[in-house]
């Protein structure tokens, strides 16, 4: 389930995808799918997924256990109250503590898998691996139902990853390359965010315009041949590609138009500025944005990493929630925070870990906000030491089906398979898996 370079959307792919979407062209076979009307009208139009690559520690973030003692808490033994009575979170998340009325914490997440690749696949597809089929991720499914075939007209592809692909499996699965995310590359904290295929590092817009002018002057063929449909189509494609690179569409990645005070509030880190780009993308109508936030696989020096990374996460994510609200976007945008699993509740003090936390899929936390999810709630609970689900288990397919429902995608609808069979979007208890049901408590 690894991803190689041939699986990634390239510079050429993103230009073709944008051009084809704007022109109403199809880059591959038109796939049919069944999506009966969901049980309720769509409340969400887009998703921002904060993918905590490597697996964040639930005890240090959204499920603190101070009474469990130092072998479980380490030095992070002083959780803080939030602006919602009765909800405490980790002590290094003071800004998110002020925003708890905007999000709900899912403390009963579980799947029992401790391997990165398998757990990542399970959490992002809602499917158990091993049946010979590679299923599409949530982002690909949303792109399928809410992208070009549903009238999406943007030049920016409908499924974006900031900034590097997750790399654990092929996100498009059997839907094919057209539904893979466009990974921007680059780094939004830099003075110029060099987005692959859109913004060239070290080349100004003025120089790009000059290149385009020169290309037109040198193109003698098009100056002598008129009325050829193939050349006219090429002209349209070239124009739309330059509109993506130099026009308003590409400017969504230019953060220089944002006030310095807002950029500072997000934090001048790659993650903080990625959160700001994500808000701008959904504001432009992009359907699914993944922020691939690496660095959470903390087997060693865990607490040193937490003191560095949690304040960065706290600042960026809290500002994102506030900024989405300020722009009138939170009600229509699902924010989904989480990784492939949690980390061992009991600290691994022994060598070679010397204060690390291992992989832990038995129980962990996720967070959801916006798009029809109520804020200020906790769903599910772990036991006194965060080692088992105590009440209300939540499986990946429960959460994914809930998001689909809020997006107006029928969780019991189907996707087309290349071999001609229809594949249901989500699993349920009748499919031989355990299920806690959809998140009706917060929908």
Secondary structure as the mmCIF struct_conf table of DSSP 4:
data_model
#
loop_
_struct_conf.conf_type_id
_struct_conf.id
_struct_conf.beg_label_comp_id
_struct_conf.beg_label_asym_id
_struct_conf.beg_label_seq_id
_struct_conf.end_label_comp_id
_struct_conf.end_label_asym_id
_struct_conf.end_label_seq_id
HELX_RH_3T_P HELX_RH_3T_P1 UNK A 5 UNK A 7
BEND BEND1 UNK A 8 UNK A 8
HELX_RH_AL_P HELX_RH_AL_P1 UNK A 11 UNK A 23
TURN_TY1_P TURN_TY1_P1 UNK A 24 UNK A 24
BEND BEND2 UNK A 27 UNK A 28
HELX_LH_PP_P HELX_LH_PP_P1 UNK A 29 UNK A 32
STRN STRN1 UNK A 34 UNK A 34
HELX_LH_PP_P HELX_LH_PP_P2 UNK A 36 UNK A 38
BEND BEND3 UNK A 39 UNK A 40
BEND BEND4 UNK A 45 UNK A 45
STRN STRN2 UNK A 46 UNK A 52
TURN_TY1_P TURN_TY1_P2 UNK A 53 UNK A 54
TURN_TY1_P TURN_TY1_P3 UNK A 58 UNK A 62
BEND BEND5 UNK A 63 UNK A 63
HELX_RH_3T_P HELX_RH_3T_P2 UNK A 66 UNK A 68
HELX_RH_AL_P HELX_RH_AL_P2 UNK A 70 UNK A 73
TURN_TY1_P TURN_TY1_P4 UNK A 74 UNK A 75
STRN STRN3 UNK A 80 UNK A 81
BEND BEND6 UNK A 83 UNK A 84
TURN_TY1_P TURN_TY1_P5 UNK A 85 UNK A 86
STRN STRN4 UNK A 88 UNK A 89
TURN_TY1_P TURN_TY1_P6 UNK A 91 UNK A 92
HELX_RH_AL_P HELX_RH_AL_P3 UNK A 94 UNK A 97
TURN_TY1_P TURN_TY1_P7 UNK A 98 UNK A 99
HELX_RH_3T_P HELX_RH_3T_P3 UNK A 100 UNK A 102
STRN STRN5 UNK A 103 UNK A 109
HELX_RH_AL_P HELX_RH_AL_P4 UNK A 116 UNK A 125
BEND BEND7 UNK A 129 UNK A 129
BEND BEND8 UNK A 131 UNK A 132
HELX_LH_PP_P HELX_LH_PP_P3 UNK A 135 UNK A 137
HELX_RH_AL_P HELX_RH_AL_P5 UNK A 138 UNK A 146
BEND BEND9 UNK A 147 UNK A 147
HELX_RH_3T_P HELX_RH_3T_P4 UNK A 148 UNK A 150
TURN_TY1_P TURN_TY1_P8 UNK A 151 UNK A 151
BEND BEND10 UNK A 155 UNK A 156
BEND BEND11 UNK A 158 UNK A 158
STRN STRN6 UNK A 159 UNK A 162
BEND BEND12 UNK A 163 UNK A 164
BEND BEND13 UNK A 168 UNK A 169
TURN_TY1_P TURN_TY1_P9 UNK A 171 UNK A 172
HELX_RH_3T_P HELX_RH_3T_P5 UNK A 173 UNK A 175
HELX_RH_3T_P HELX_RH_3T_P6 UNK A 177 UNK A 179
BEND BEND14 UNK A 180 UNK A 180
STRN STRN7 UNK A 182 UNK A 183
BEND BEND15 UNK A 186 UNK A 186
TURN_TY1_P TURN_TY1_P10 UNK A 188 UNK A 189
BEND BEND16 UNK A 190 UNK A 192
TURN_TY1_P TURN_TY1_P11 UNK A 196 UNK A 198
BEND BEND17 UNK A 199 UNK A 199
TURN_TY1_P TURN_TY1_P12 UNK A 201 UNK A 202
HELX_RH_AL_P HELX_RH_AL_P6 UNK A 205 UNK A 218
HELX_RH_AL_P HELX_RH_AL_P7 UNK A 220 UNK A 224
BEND BEND18 UNK A 227 UNK A 227
HELX_RH_AL_P HELX_RH_AL_P8 UNK A 229 UNK A 246
BEND BEND19 UNK A 247 UNK A 247
TURN_TY1_P TURN_TY1_P13 UNK A 248 UNK A 249
HELX_RH_3T_P HELX_RH_3T_P7 UNK A 250 UNK A 253
HELX_RH_3T_P HELX_RH_3T_P8 UNK A 255 UNK A 257
BEND BEND20 UNK A 258 UNK A 258
HELX_RH_AL_P HELX_RH_AL_P9 UNK A 260 UNK A 266
BEND BEND21 UNK A 268 UNK A 269
HELX_RH_AL_P HELX_RH_AL_P10 UNK A 270 UNK A 283
TURN_TY1_P TURN_TY1_P14 UNK A 284 UNK A 285
BEND BEND22 UNK A 287 UNK A 287
STRN STRN8 UNK A 288 UNK A 293
BEND BEND23 UNK A 299 UNK A 301
HELX_RH_AL_P HELX_RH_AL_P11 UNK A 302 UNK A 326
TURN_TY1_P TURN_TY1_P15 UNK A 327 UNK A 328
HELX_RH_3T_P HELX_RH_3T_P9 UNK A 330 UNK A 332
STRN STRN9 UNK A 333 UNK A 338
BEND BEND24 UNK A 340 UNK A 340
STRN STRN10 UNK A 342 UNK A 343
BEND BEND25 UNK A 345 UNK A 346
STRN STRN11 UNK A 348 UNK A 348
BEND BEND26 UNK A 350 UNK A 350
TURN_TY1_P TURN_TY1_P16 UNK A 351 UNK A 353
BEND BEND27 UNK A 354 UNK A 355
STRN STRN12 UNK A 356 UNK A 356
STRN STRN13 UNK A 359 UNK A 360
BEND BEND28 UNK A 362 UNK A 363
STRN STRN14 UNK A 364 UNK A 369
STRN STRN15 UNK A 370 UNK A 370
TURN_TY1_P TURN_TY1_P17 UNK A 371 UNK A 372
STRN STRN16 UNK A 373 UNK A 373
HELX_LH_PP_P HELX_LH_PP_P4 UNK A 374 UNK A 374
BEND BEND29 UNK A 375 UNK A 376
STRN STRN17 UNK A 377 UNK A 379
STRN STRN18 UNK A 381 UNK A 382
TURN_TY1_P TURN_TY1_P18 UNK A 384 UNK A 385
BEND BEND30 UNK A 386 UNK A 388
STRN STRN19 UNK A 389 UNK A 391
STRN STRN20 UNK A 394 UNK A 394
HELX_RH_AL_P HELX_RH_AL_P12 UNK A 396 UNK A 406
TURN_TY1_P TURN_TY1_P19 UNK A 407 UNK A 408
TURN_TY1_P TURN_TY1_P20 UNK A 411 UNK A 412
STRN STRN21 UNK A 414 UNK A 416
TURN_TY1_P TURN_TY1_P21 UNK A 418 UNK A 419
BEND BEND31 UNK A 420 UNK A 420
STRN STRN22 UNK A 422 UNK A 424
BEND BEND32 UNK A 425 UNK A 426
HELX_RH_3T_P HELX_RH_3T_P10 UNK A 429 UNK A 431
TURN_TY1_P TURN_TY1_P22 UNK A 432 UNK A 432
BEND BEND33 UNK A 433 UNK A 433
HELX_RH_3T_P HELX_RH_3T_P11 UNK A 440 UNK A 442
#
